[in-house]
Amino acid sequence: MDLAHTYFPYSKVIIDKYHFVRQVTWAIEKVRKSYRNPCLHPYENTISEAVD
């Protein structure tokens, strides 16, 4: 946002519904996957450490 204000000081920032919803969806997916992955593979790190 600072870059936009540097080069276009008199412009307005406009957020459209599609891109806003897409960003929110991506954020929710990222959090969901971070909680899901440890539950699916609780011993993944232990097994890989034992093999090394």
N, C-alpha and C positions, 0 to 999 in steps of 0.2 A: 504494500500500500504506500510506503514511503517513496518508492521509485516512481509510482504513478503520480504522486503529488509533486515530485521534483520536476518531472518532465511536462506534466499537465496540471499546473497549479489552480486553474479555474474550472477544472472538470468536476463532475459529480460522480460518486461511486454508486453504481446501480447493481443490485443483486436480484437476479431473476429467480423465480420459484423453483424451476427445474434444477439449477446448479446448487441452490441452497439445500434442497431435499437430497440431492445426490451426495453432497458432502456429509450431511447428517447420517445418511444411510451407510456410507463408508466408515464413519467413525463408530457407529453402533456395531457394524460387522467386525471391525478391528478389536473392539473390546470383547465381543462375544467369542471370537476365535481365541483370544488370549486366555479366557476362562475355560474354554472347551478343551484346548490342547493338553494342558497338564492332567486333566481328568481322564483323557483317553489313553495317555501314555505315562502313567505315574512312575514307571521304573526305567524309562528310556535312558536317562543319564547314567543310572547305576549299571545297566547292561553295557553301555558303550565304554564306561570306565573300566569294567572288569575285562573286557576284550583287549583293551590297550595294554 
